[in-house]
Amino acid sequence: MRIEDYALVGDMQSAALVGRDGSIDWLCLPRFDSPACFARLLGDESNGFWRLAAVGQHMASRRSYVGNTLILETIWETPTGTARVLDFMPPRHANPDLVRVVEGVSGTVEMTTEIRIRFDYGHLVPWVRREGGHPLAIGGPDAVWIHTHTDVPFQGGDYRHTATFTVTAGRQVPIVLTWRPSHEGEPEHIDALDQLEQTRLMWEEWSSRCQYRGRWRDAVVRSLVTLKALTYKPTGGIVAAPTTSLPEHIGGERNWDYRYCWLRDAAMTLDALLRAGYVEEADAWQTWLLRAIAGRPEDMQVLYGVAGERRVPEMTLKWLCGYEGSRPVRIGNDATDQLQLDIYGEVVDTLYHARKQGITPDGRAWAMVTEIMEFFESHWTQPDEGLWEVRGSRRHFVYSKVMAWVAADRMVRIIEELGQHGEVERWRALRDRIHAEVCDKGYDPERNTFTQSYGSRELDAALLQIPILGFLPPDDPRVIGTVEAVERELMVDGLVLRYPVAEQNPIDNLQGGEGAFLACSFWLAEARALIGRHDDAVELFEHLIGLSNDVGLLAEEYDTRSGRQVGNFPQAFTHIHLIRTALALG
């Protein structure tokens, strides 16, 4: 299965990927960052999956989301009739539930299902028995119960459970998988059909509040729903993606765990939600932020667990062969130990926009930001690992310095525009100092372009953010020159690379190439519009939307050579910038 052959269902605490073949190949319970109980996505059938399909059919006829919801409808057309499967995860009650409802549409359809539960990322084969006629799988701390209609005769054997059953027009057969700690008893049964309706109403109500009414509304709403699905509801944290180790290059080693909350990604997510009219999410995120970064300013991290955990140690899972042989498979992320100066700008910028959108001022938030900025004031001159979390030596990345300017600039704006008490002259002086240094050390006058780092000749697509962030006006010749340089040196088949690939630029100390970075391509579309090339901007934007899969989802990158999505999926960073670019072009 290609990455774009999957769709997402979730309950804002965890998520599952469902393939076109009706197989759920990835599911972590009870949280996004918990060990997977279905991990075929990164291994093979022995690592766990749950397939539900029409007998004799390899792939579904078609699929879509039900309206503006996260309920996936998969249609199976056979010579004898048509059936549909509705996959969803209802809003969390006592336990996480994954529901699959089979409905007969016409005629008679014979359906088959196979479940292989494997805890601990496909490593642990559970002990399975029947409780009250229902399969129960237990392994270590985890237990999974399967509740279903009496006409679905599950049979066990060979460490799996299978069943075949028939649906006729109008008949509904629900199957519910429920996770529960293994030391607790049988979970409460849910009414699957009632939860189907409640889930539909919840998502339709939420998506109806989108204030964007432009020509790309369908793509924007789908992106907003995806971002909402990646929000961890109990805390307000937002994960970068629900997956780990989907490769940026098939067969390569650029495989990372994105099931955590990056301050940068979360801040940009909230900015996109705010721009579309979703204010309450910003309140929840601000509360999560205050909890996560509480402590000494020097201890502020790049990323956290969904509840604000600071330790997410990186390790490899050697028993998994990786997606299409892409190894290693990693869990955890050592980027927690990196210095990425741009996050200060992202955080202060989002708090500024949140206040402008009407978020209630929080004295604690301002006090904490002020303290963090006082620390930042004496540390912004350091080299760092930068936006792209390079695993080579630290450098003075120009984008990091631009975001340092953003941090100081937004402090000035919060004081001047919003009436917050603070030392405006202090932050104005810092802003001016950073601006002068970037223009002096980060700009190549010979080529008329800003560069990736001080003194380098390499380019970086993040430089496209310079006019978007307001560092320089769009009509500045240096801005136009940078946009044209990126088009000339970083574009491949109409899409944008982050920076020169590894064979040309050993900055990241990793082997192999990667796909075009979709967020960077959205940046180019917005930058083109800002410098007056609106038609070119729209053309690129619509091309990017066209790369979405059949249910409107995008991964981190796109491999133009093979014509397929690569990287973790679906990727918040990509959908964030789809929304922001649509709003900008509108």
N, C-alpha and C positions, 0 to 999 in steps of 0.2 A: 504493500500500500504506500502510495506517495503521501507526503505530509499533508498536502491539500485535499486528500481523500477523506480527511477526518472532519468531524463537526464537534462542537463543544456543548455539553450540558453541565449544569452546576447549580449549587445552592448557596453561593456566596460564602462558602467555607471550604469547599473542595470542588473538584471538577472531574469529568470523565471525557475521554475522546472516543467517538463512535465512528467507525469506518463505513464506507459505502457498501461494504459487504455485510453490514449488520453486526459487526463485531466491536465490542468495547475492549480496546487494547491498552487502555491506561486509566487507572483509577487509584487515587491515594485517599485513604481514610484514616482518621476522621478530618484531617486538615490538608490543605494544599501541599504542605511539606512533610506529610506523614509518609511512611513506607507504602509502596504500591501493593495492592492485592491483585491487580491485573497489570502485567508489565511486558506483554508481548511486543509492545511498541519498541522496546529496547532490547528484545531478545527473540524468542520464538514461542511456539505454542506451549512449550513446557513451562513458560514463565507466567502463564495465566491470561485468560481472556473469557469473554462471554459473548457468544454469537447467537443471534436470533434472526432467522431468515426463512424465506419460502423454500421448500424442498426442491432441489435441483437448480436453484438460482444462485449464481456466483456473486452477482452484483445487483443492487436494487435498481429499479427502473428510474427513479428520481427521488429527490428529497428536498426539503425546505424547512425553514422554521415556521411555526404557526404564528402568523401575524408578526408583531414586533415583540415576540417572547423568546425565551430560551428553551422552548419545547420543540424538539426535533421530530418532524414527520417524515417517515421513510415509506415509500410506496413500492410494493412488490406485485408485479403483474405476471400472471402465469396463464397457461392455456385454459385452466379451469376457473379462473376468477382472479380477483384483486383483493389484496389486504394491505393495511397500513400499520406501521408500528410507531407509537408515540413514546419517545424517550425523554425523560426529564428527572430532575431532582427537586422535590418540593422544598419550600423554605423549611429550614431545620426545626424540628420539634425536639424530642428528647434525644433522638439518634439520627444519623445521616441515612437517608433512604435513596436508592436508585430505582426508578420505576420504569417498566416497559409494558405498555398496553398494546396488545394486538387487537385490531378491529377488522372484521370482515366488511369489505366494501361492496363486492359483487361476487356471485357464484360461490365456489368452494375452494379454499386454499389450504393445502397441507403445510404446516410450519414445523421447523425443527429448531431446537436450541441446544447448546452445549456450554457448560460452565466448567472452567478449570480455575479454582481459587488457589492462588499462591501468595502467601504473605511474604513480607520482608523483601520487596522488589523481586518477586519470582523465585526466591531462594528456599522458602519454607513450604513444604507440602503439608497441609493441615490434616488433622484428624477429623474425619467426617462421619457423622451419624445422623439418624433421624430423630427429631423431637416433635411429637404431635403430628407426625406424617410429613414434616417439612425438613429439608436438608439443613444441617447445622455444621459449619466448618470452624474448628478451633485450632489455633496455633499461637503459642506464646501469649502475648497480651491481647490478641485480636480474635474476634468471633464474628462470623457472617451468617445470617439467617436468610433463607430463601422461602418466601411465602407466596403461594400461587393458587390458582384455581384447581379444584380437584380433578379436572379433566386434563391436566398437564402431568403425565405420569413420569416423573423423574426416575431414572434408573442409574445407579452408581456402578462404577467399574473402571479399572485402569486409571485411578486417581482423577476421575472426572464424573460429571453428571450430565445425562442427555435425556431428551424427551422429544416426542413427535405428537402433534395434535392438529386438529382441523378447526378452521373458523369458517362460518357462513356469513352471508350479508347481515349486518346489524349486530353480530355477536362481538362482545368485548371480553378479552382474557387478559387480566393484569398479572404481572409477575413482579414481585418486590424484593429487592436485596437490601438488607438492613445490617449495618455494622453496629457492634456493641462491645465494650470491654469484655474479655473472656471470663472474667470472674463474676460478671453479673448475669442475671437470669434472662429469660426470653424477653425481647423488647415488645413494646406495645405495637399492635398491628395498626396500620393506617388504612383508611379507606382510599384506595388508589384512585378511583374515579372522582371522588370528591376532591382529592388533592390535585388532580389534573385541572379541574375547574378553578380551584383557588390559585394555583400557580399561574394559570393563564391570566386571571384577573389581575394578579399582582404585577406581572410583567407589562401587561397592556396599560395599566394605570401609570406605572413608572415611565414607560417610554412615551406616553402621551404628553408628558410635561416638557419634552424637548422643545425649545423655543426657536430652533432653526427651521425655517420653512423654504429653504432654497431648492435649487434644481437637483442637488445630490442628497436629498433628505433620507432616502432609503439607506444609502451607504453610511451616512452620519449616524442614524438611529441604530443601525446594526453595530457600528463601532461603539456607541455609547452603551448599548446592552452588554457588549463584550467586556468593556471596562468595568461596568457594574458587577458583572459575574466574577471578575478578578479581585473584587473587594472582599476582604475578610470581615464579615459583618460584625462579629463580636467586638472587634477592636477598632475598626476603621482603617486598618492597614491595607495596602494594595500590592499584590504580587505582580512581578514583571511578566510572568507567563505561568501556566499551570504545569509545565513540563520541565524536564531536565535532559540535557545531553542530546537533543536533536541537533545534528551537525550543521555548521555553517558551510561545510564543504563535505559532500558525501565521501566517506572513507577517511576523513581527516580527523585531527585531534582537537579542533576548536569546538568543544562540546562542554557546555556549562549548565549549571543548575540555576534556573531563574525563578524558583518557587519561593522567593523572598521579597522583602520590601526594600527597594532602593529608594533613598530619599529623592533622587533625581526623577526617577520614573513616577513615583507617587506624586511628587509635586506637579509634574507635567500633566498627569492624569487629572488631578484636581483642577488644574487650570482649564483643561479641555471641558470638564464637566461644568465648571463655573460659566464658561463662555456659552454653553448650551442651556444654561438656566438652572442647573442643579446645585442648589446652595447648601442643603442639609448635609451632603456628602463632605463638603469642605469643613463643616463644623466637626464631624466625626474624625476627619483626617487630622485636623489641628489638635484634637485631644490625643489622638494616637501619637502624633509627633512629639508633644510635650512629654508624654510618658517615655517614649523611646529614647529621646536624646537627653533626658534628665541626667544631671551629673555634671562633671567638669567639662568645660568646652573642649578641652584637648582630647576628651574621650569620645567625641562624636564620631560615628561610623558612617561608612558609605551605605551599608545595608543592614537590615535587621530581620529577625523572624517575624511572623505575622502578628505575634503578640508583643513584639519589641525585644525578643531574645537577641543577645549580643553574640553568642557563640554559635556559629554554623560551620563547624570544621569540615574542610573539603577532604573527600576520600573517593577511591574508585571501587566500583562493584565488578570484580573480576569474573563473576559467573555470567554476566550479561555480555553478549557478543556485540551489542550496540546496534543502533538503527542502520540497516544495510551495511553492517560491519564497521561502523564508525566508532572507534575506541580512542580513549577510554570512556566508560560511562561514569560520570561523576555525580556525587551528591554532596551538598554543602558548597560553600564558595569562599575561597581564601581572599576574595576582594575586600572582605571586612578589614584586612590589615593594610589596605592601600590608603594613600593620601590622594584625594580627588577634590581639588579646590573648587571645582565648578558647583559642587552641591550647595555651597553657601549661597551662591547667587540664585540657584533654583529655589531654595527654601524661602529666602527673603522675598523673591519675586512673587511666589505664589501667595505668601501671606499678605503682600501688598495688594494683589488683585482680589484676594478674598475679602479684604477690608473694603475695597472699592465696590464689591458686589453686595455689600451689606452684611457680611459676617460680623457678629457681635464682637466688639473689641475685647480682648482678653489680656488683662494686665500681666498675668504670668507669662503669656506668650511673648509680649514685648520685652519684659525683663530678661527672659531667656535669650531672645534674639540679640538684645543689646550686649549681653555678656558674651555670647558666641562671637559677635562681630568685633568686640574688643580683643578677643583672642585672635581672630582672623586678621585684624589690622596689622599685627606683627608677624604673621605667617604667610601672607599671600605671596611674598617674594620667593618662596621655596619652589623648587621643581616638584612635579607630582607625576602620578601614573595617568592622569587625565581621564577624560570622558570615556575613552574606549578601554580603560582598565588594562593597559598594556602590561605585559609581564617581563618587559625589558627594563633598562635603567630609567630612572626618573628624568624628566625633561621640563623645560619651561614651555608648556603647551600654550599656544596663543588662545585657544578657546577657553582654557582655564582662567587665563588672565582677563579675557573679555567678561567672563562670568564673575570674576572678582570685581570688575567695574560695575556689573549689574547689581551686585550685593550692595556696594556703596551708593549707587544711584537710587536704588529703591529705598534705602534708609533715608536719603534726602527727601524723596517723594512722600514717604509715610509721614515725615515730620511736617513738610511744607503743605502737602495737599490734604492730609487727613487730620492734621492738628495734633499729632502725637508729640508729647514732650520729648526732646532729645537735642543732642549737640549737632545741629545741622552744619555748622561751619567745619566741624571735624570731619564729617562724612563727605562734605563737598570737596574738601582738600584732598582726601584719600581718593575720591572718584577722579579728580583731575590728574593726580599723580599717576594712577594706573593707566588712564587714557593716554597720557603722553608717552609712557613707557611702551605700551603696546604698539602705538603708531611708529615709534622709533625702532624698536627691536624686533617686532613681529611682521614688519612689512618689507617686501623686496621691491624697491623702486625700479630696478632694472626690468623686472617682469610685470610690474604693476599689479601685484597680488600680495595678500597676506599669506603667511606660510604656516606650516603645522606647528613649529616651535621656533623659538628665537635662534636665528642664525642658520636655519635649515633651508633647503630648497624644496622639500616635499610639501605637498598640499594636503589639506584635510577638509572633508566635506562639512565639518562643523563650522568652518569659516563662513558658510552661507548664512549662519545665524546672525552675523554682524549687523545687517540692516534690520532684520526681524526683531532683534532685541533693542534696537535704537542706539547702538554704539556709534554708528555713523549714519547719516541720511542716505537714502537709497540712490540719490543722484550724485553722490560723491564718486569721483573717478576711480578711487581705490576700491570701492564696493563693486562697481561695474567690472573693473579689471579682475577682481577675485571671482565673481560669478563666471566670467568668460574663461578664466584659467581652470576652474573646476570642470566646466563643460569640455574643455580641451584635453585635460589630463586625467580626469577621474571618471569619465563616462564610458560605459561599455554597453553597446547595443541599446542605447537610449536610457539607461539607468545609471545610478551613481554609486561608486565604491566609497567606502569610508575614507580610505587612504591607500597608497600604493600597496599592492599585495605583497605577501611575505618574501617572495623571491626577489623583489625589487627593494624592499624596505624591511630590514630585520628588526624593526622597532619593537615588535611584540614577542620576539623569541619563540615563535611557533612555526611549525612546518605547514606547507600547503597553502592554497589560496582560500577564497571565500566568495560568496555571492555578492551581488549588489545589495547595498543596505537600503531597505525601502523607506525608512524614515528620512534618510539623506535625500532621496529622490523627491519626497514631499517638500523638503526644505528648498530644493532647487525650484520647484514649481512656485512656491511662495516668493522666493527671491526674484524670480523672473517677473512676477506680477508687480513687485515693489519697484523694480527698475524700469517699468513701463512696457514690458513684453507680455501683456495679458493673454494674447492668443496662444503664445508658446506655453504659458503657464497652464492654461486650461487643457491644452492638448496633452501635456505631460500628466496632469492630474487625472484625466479620464483614462489614459493608458494605465496608470497605476491602479485605479479602481478596477479596471478590467483584468488585473492579475489576481483579484480576489477569487477564492474558490466558489463553488456553486451556492454556498450559504453565506457568502460575504465575509469570510475570514482570511486574514493575512498572517504569514509568519514573519520572522525577523528579516529575512533576506530572500533574494530571488536569483537563481542560477540561470543566467541568460543562455548559456551553452546548451543545457539540457531542457530548458523551458519548464522549470519546476521551482516550487517554494522550498527553502531550506532554513534551518535554524528553529529555535523554540517557537511553539505554536499553541494558540494564537498569541501574538506578541502585543502587549500593551503599548509599547513605544511606537509601533507602526500605526496602530489605530488612533493613538493620541494625535499624531501628526496628520492623519487623514482628516480628522475632525477640524483641527486648527487650520489646515490649508483650505478646506471647504469654506470655512467661515471667512477666511481672508479673501478668497477669490470672490465670495459673494458680496 
